[in-house]
Amino acid sequence: MGPVSRSHVEVLPDGTEVKLGVFLSNAKSRRGKLTADKLQTLAELGLDWAA
């Protein structure tokens, strides 16, 4: 996964908007507080910083 800007928004098929950039930025800055399971899931999705 390449860099995602903080302002990036994903639009789901049903029209729902998800502020993915904000989520990723917050998760990365708070990675020290994430559980091992959450970090593993993020790493499996290709986020190198979660490994």
Biopython code that builds the backbone (N, CA, C, O; Angstrom):
import numpy as np
from Bio.PDB.StructureBuilder import StructureBuilder

atoms = [
    (1, "MET", "N", (0.851, -1.175, 0.000)),
    (1, "MET", "CA", (0.000, 0.000, 0.000)),
    (1, "MET", "C", (0.892, 1.232, 0.000)),
    (1, "MET", "O", (1.799, 1.346, 0.825)),
    (2, "GLY", "N", (0.647, 2.124, -0.893)),
    (2, "GLY", "CA", (1.422, 3.351, -0.957)),
    (2, "GLY", "C", (0.890, 4.372, 0.031)),
    (2, "GLY", "O", (-0.073, 4.116, 0.753)),
    (3, "PRO", "N", (1.529, 5.527, 0.054)),
    (3, "PRO", "CA", (1.094, 6.571, 0.979)),
    (3, "PRO", "C", (-0.340, 7.018, 0.688)),
    (3, "PRO", "O", (-0.750, 7.138, -0.467)),
    (4, "VAL", "N", (-1.074, 7.255, 1.742)),
    (4, "VAL", "CA", (-2.451, 7.748, 1.636)),
    (4, "VAL", "C", (-2.487, 9.076, 2.369)),
    (4, "VAL", "O", (-2.124, 9.157, 3.542)),
    (5, "SER", "N", (-2.929, 10.120, 1.673)),
    (5, "SER", "CA", (-2.979, 11.431, 2.325)),
    (5, "SER", "C", (-4.064, 11.449, 3.396)),
    (5, "SER", "O", (-5.046, 10.712, 3.312)),
    (6, "ARG", "N", (-3.879, 12.293, 4.397)),
    (6, "ARG", "CA", (-4.833, 12.397, 5.503)),
    (6, "ARG", "C", (-6.230, 12.772, 4.994)),
    (6, "ARG", "O", (-7.229, 12.428, 5.625)),
    (7, "SER", "N", (-6.305, 13.468, 3.871)),
    (7, "SER", "CA", (-7.604, 13.914, 3.356)),
    (7, "SER", "C", (-8.297, 12.869, 2.478)),
    (7, "SER", "O", (-9.389, 13.123, 1.970)),
    (8, "HIS", "N", (-7.672, 11.688, 2.292)),
    (8, "HIS", "CA", (-8.238, 10.661, 1.406)),
    (8, "HIS", "C", (-9.565, 10.123, 1.948)),
    (8, "HIS", "O", (-9.677, 9.798, 3.130)),
    (9, "VAL", "N", (-10.569, 10.034, 1.068)),
    (9, "VAL", "CA", (-11.884, 9.495, 1.420)),
    (9, "VAL", "C", (-12.221, 8.387, 0.440)),
    (9, "VAL", "O", (-12.136, 8.577, -0.773)),
    (10, "GLU", "N", (-12.607, 7.223, 0.966)),
    (10, "GLU", "CA", (-13.072, 6.110, 0.138)),
    (10, "GLU", "C", (-14.591, 6.159, 0.087)),
    (10, "GLU", "O", (-15.241, 6.402, 1.104)),
    (11, "VAL", "N", (-15.155, 5.931, -1.086)),
    (11, "VAL", "CA", (-16.606, 5.866, -1.231)),
    (11, "VAL", "C", (-16.970, 4.405, -1.474)),
    (11, "VAL", "O", (-16.539, 3.809, -2.461)),
    (12, "LEU", "N", (-17.765, 3.833, -0.570)),
    (12, "LEU", "CA", (-18.184, 2.442, -0.671)),
    (12, "LEU", "C", (-19.290, 2.297, -1.707)),
    (12, "LEU", "O", (-19.928, 3.283, -2.076)),
    (13, "PRO", "N", (-19.523, 1.070, -2.181)),
    (13, "PRO", "CA", (-20.547, 0.853, -3.209)),
    (13, "PRO", "C", (-21.935, 1.393, -2.843)),
    (13, "PRO", "O", (-22.708, 1.770, -3.723)),
    (14, "ASP", "N", (-22.248, 1.430, -1.536)),
    (14, "ASP", "CA", (-23.567, 1.932, -1.133)),
    (14, "ASP", "C", (-23.592, 3.450, -0.977)),
    (14, "ASP", "O", (-24.606, 4.020, -0.573)),
    (15, "GLY", "N", (-22.465, 4.109, -1.300)),
    (15, "GLY", "CA", (-22.410, 5.565, -1.220)),
    (15, "GLY", "C", (-21.844, 6.094, 0.085)),
    (15, "GLY", "O", (-21.607, 7.295, 0.212)),
    (16, "THR", "N", (-21.625, 5.226, 1.053)),
    (16, "THR", "CA", (-21.059, 5.635, 2.332)),
    (16, "THR", "C", (-19.625, 6.116, 2.122)),
    (16, "THR", "O", (-18.854, 5.493, 1.393)),
    (17, "GLU", "N", (-19.278, 7.218, 2.761)),
    (17, "GLU", "CA", (-17.921, 7.741, 2.671)),
    (17, "GLU", "C", (-17.157, 7.389, 3.948)),
    (17, "GLU", "O", (-17.661, 7.568, 5.057)),
    (18, "VAL", "N", (-15.937, 6.887, 3.774)),
    (18, "VAL", "CA", (-15.071, 6.526, 4.893)),
    (18, "VAL", "C", (-13.808, 7.372, 4.796)),
    (18, "VAL", "O", (-13.130, 7.365, 3.769)),
    (19, "LYS", "N", (-13.493, 8.097, 5.861)),
    (19, "LYS", "CA", (-12.300, 8.949, 5.882)),
    (19, "LYS", "C", (-11.081, 8.074, 6.196)),
    (19, "LYS", "O", (-10.571, 8.074, 7.316)),
    (20, "LEU", "N", (-10.636, 7.342, 5.194)),
    (20, "LEU", "CA", (-9.545, 6.389, 5.352)),
    (20, "LEU", "C", (-8.240, 7.068, 5.743)),
    (20, "LEU", "O", (-7.496, 6.542, 6.571)),
    (21, "GLY", "N", (-7.956, 8.211, 5.170)),
    (21, "GLY", "CA", (-6.724, 8.918, 5.484)),
    (21, "GLY", "C", (-6.636, 9.293, 6.954)),
    (21, "GLY", "O", (-5.580, 9.145, 7.569)),
    (22, "VAL", "N", (-7.723, 9.774, 7.517)),
    (22, "VAL", "CA", (-7.753, 10.150, 8.936)),
    (22, "VAL", "C", (-7.587, 8.900, 9.796)),
    (22, "VAL", "O", (-6.837, 8.913, 10.773)),
    (23, "PHE", "N", (-8.280, 7.826, 9.438)),
    (23, "PHE", "CA", (-8.167, 6.575, 10.196)),
    (23, "PHE", "C", (-6.729, 6.071, 10.222)),
    (23, "PHE", "O", (-6.200, 5.738, 11.283)),
    (24, "LEU", "N", (-6.099, 6.018, 9.046)),
    (24, "LEU", "CA", (-4.727, 5.507, 8.973)),
    (24, "LEU", "C", (-3.757, 6.406, 9.734)),
    (24, "LEU", "O", (-2.865, 5.912, 10.423)),
    (25, "SER", "N", (-3.923, 7.702, 9.616)),
    (25, "SER", "CA", (-3.054, 8.631, 10.327)),
    (25, "SER", "C", (-3.191, 8.457, 11.841)),
    (25, "SER", "O", (-2.192, 8.411, 12.558)),
    (26, "ASN", "N", (-4.415, 8.362, 12.312)),
    (26, "ASN", "CA", (-4.652, 8.177, 13.748)),
    (26, "ASN", "C", (-4.117, 6.831, 14.227)),
    (26, "ASN", "O", (-3.496, 6.754, 15.287)),
    (27, "ALA", "N", (-4.355, 5.770, 13.455)),
    (27, "ALA", "CA", (-3.895, 4.438, 13.851)),
    (27, "ALA", "C", (-2.373, 4.404, 13.931)),
    (27, "ALA", "O", (-1.811, 3.832, 14.865)),
    (28, "LYS", "N", (-1.704, 5.017, 12.952)),
    (28, "LYS", "CA", (-0.246, 5.009, 12.945)),
    (28, "LYS", "C", (0.303, 5.786, 14.138)),
    (28, "LYS", "O", (1.240, 5.331, 14.795)),
    (29, "SER", "N", (-0.269, 6.946, 14.421)),
    (29, "SER", "CA", (0.236, 7.755, 15.529)),
    (29, "SER", "C", (-0.056, 7.118, 16.884)),
    (29, "SER", "O", (0.612, 7.434, 17.869)),
    (30, "ARG", "N", (-1.043, 6.228, 16.949)),
    (30, "ARG", "CA", (-1.416, 5.572, 18.208)),
    (30, "ARG", "C", (-1.034, 4.095, 18.235)),
    (30, "ARG", "O", (-1.540, 3.338, 19.062)),
    (31, "ARG", "N", (-0.144, 3.684, 17.334)),
    (31, "ARG", "CA", (0.177, 2.260, 17.207)),
    (31, "ARG", "C", (0.677, 1.640, 18.497)),
    (31, "ARG", "O", (0.510, 0.438, 18.704)),
    (32, "GLY", "N", (1.289, 2.432, 19.373)),
    (32, "GLY", "CA", (1.756, 1.912, 20.659)),
    (32, "GLY", "C", (0.628, 1.466, 21.562)),
    (32, "GLY", "O", (0.852, 0.686, 22.488)),
    (33, "LYS", "N", (-0.580, 1.945, 21.313)),
    (33, "LYS", "CA", (-1.733, 1.600, 22.138)),
    (33, "LYS", "C", (-2.609, 0.516, 21.506)),
    (33, "LYS", "O", (-3.566, 0.055, 22.128)),
    (34, "LEU", "N", (-2.287, 0.104, 20.265)),
    (34, "LEU", "CA", (-3.093, -0.906, 19.587)),
    (34, "LEU", "C", (-2.765, -2.300, 20.118)),
    (34, "LEU", "O", (-1.626, -2.574, 20.497)),
    (35, "THR", "N", (-3.762, -3.169, 20.145)),
    (35, "THR", "CA", (-3.534, -4.543, 20.573)),
    (35, "THR", "C", (-2.736, -5.288, 19.509)),
    (35, "THR", "O", (-2.687, -4.876, 18.350)),
    (36, "ALA", "N", (-2.118, -6.382, 19.916)),
    (36, "ALA", "CA", (-1.333, -7.198, 18.990)),
    (36, "ALA", "C", (-2.209, -7.695, 17.844)),
    (36, "ALA", "O", (-1.754, -7.756, 16.702)),
    (37, "ASP", "N", (-3.456, -8.049, 18.135)),
    (37, "ASP", "CA", (-4.374, -8.531, 17.092)),
    (37, "ASP", "C", (-4.636, -7.450, 16.046)),
    (37, "ASP", "O", (-4.633, -7.727, 14.847)),
    (38, "LYS", "N", (-4.861, -6.229, 16.500)),
    (38, "LYS", "CA", (-5.128, -5.131, 15.561)),
    (38, "LYS", "C", (-3.893, -4.833, 14.726)),
    (38, "LYS", "O", (-3.999, -4.602, 13.521)),
    (39, "LEU", "N", (-2.718, -4.836, 15.357)),
    (39, "LEU", "CA", (-1.489, -4.598, 14.613)),
    (39, "LEU", "C", (-1.264, -5.695, 13.576)),
    (39, "LEU", "O", (-0.848, -5.415, 12.452)),
    (40, "GLN", "N", (-1.539, -6.937, 13.949)),
    (40, "GLN", "CA", (-1.372, -8.052, 13.017)),
    (40, "GLN", "C", (-2.308, -7.904, 11.828)),
    (40, "GLN", "O", (-1.901, -8.130, 10.689)),
    (41, "THR", "N", (-3.547, -7.531, 12.076)),
    (41, "THR", "CA", (-4.516, -7.342, 10.996)),
    (41, "THR", "C", (-4.062, -6.231, 10.055)),
    (41, "THR", "O", (-4.137, -6.386, 8.836)),
    (42, "LEU", "N", (-3.596, -5.121, 10.603)),
    (42, "LEU", "CA", (-3.118, -4.020, 9.765)),
    (42, "LEU", "C", (-1.888, -4.438, 8.967)),
    (42, "LEU", "O", (-1.746, -4.064, 7.803)),
    (43, "ALA", "N", (-1.000, -5.210, 9.586)),
    (43, "ALA", "CA", (0.196, -5.695, 8.880)),
    (43, "ALA", "C", (-0.208, -6.619, 7.734)),
    (43, "ALA", "O", (0.377, -6.558, 6.653)),
    (44, "GLU", "N", (-1.201, -7.473, 7.966)),
    (44, "GLU", "CA", (-1.684, -8.377, 6.912)),
    (44, "GLU", "C", (-2.306, -7.615, 5.748)),
    (44, "GLU", "O", (-2.341, -8.114, 4.623)),
    (45, "LEU", "N", (-2.796, -6.405, 6.017)),
    (45, "LEU", "CA", (-3.365, -5.566, 4.967)),
    (45, "LEU", "C", (-2.289, -4.793, 4.208)),
    (45, "LEU", "O", (-2.586, -4.059, 3.265)),
    (46, "GLY", "N", (-1.025, -4.968, 4.633)),
    (46, "GLY", "CA", (0.080, -4.361, 3.893)),
    (46, "GLY", "C", (0.661, -3.111, 4.512)),
    (46, "GLY", "O", (1.443, -2.418, 3.861)),
    (47, "LEU", "N", (0.306, -2.797, 5.747)),
    (47, "LEU", "CA", (0.847, -1.611, 6.400)),
    (47, "LEU", "C", (2.148, -1.982, 7.102)),
    (47, "LEU", "O", (2.135, -2.578, 8.178)),
    (48, "ASP", "N", (3.272, -1.624, 6.482)),
    (48, "ASP", "CA", (4.592, -1.999, 7.000)),
    (48, "ASP", "C", (4.836, -1.521, 8.421)),
    (48, "ASP", "O", (5.477, -2.218, 9.207)),
    (49, "TRP", "N", (4.330, -0.330, 8.762)),
    (49, "TRP", "CA", (4.586, 0.223, 10.095)),
    (49, "TRP", "C", (3.905, -0.588, 11.197)),
    (49, "TRP", "O", (4.261, -0.448, 12.367)),
    (50, "ALA", "N", (2.937, -1.431, 10.846)),
    (50, "ALA", "CA", (2.225, -2.225, 11.851)),
    (50, "ALA", "C", (2.925, -3.554, 12.127)),
    (50, "ALA", "O", (2.587, -4.243, 13.090)),
    (51, "ALA", "N", (3.894, -3.919, 11.292)),
    (51, "ALA", "CA", (4.563, -5.217, 11.448)),
    (51, "ALA", "C", (5.534, -5.212, 12.610)),
    (51, "ALA", "O", (6.179, -6.225, 12.879)),
]
sb = StructureBuilder()
sb.init_structure("model")
sb.init_model(0)
sb.init_chain("A")
sb.init_seg("    ")
for serial, (resi, resn, name, xyz) in enumerate(atoms, 1):
    if name == "N":
        sb.init_residue(resn, " ", resi, " ")
    sb.init_atom(name, np.array(xyz, "f"), 0.0, 1.0, " ", f" {name:<3s}", serial, name[0])
structure = sb.get_structure()
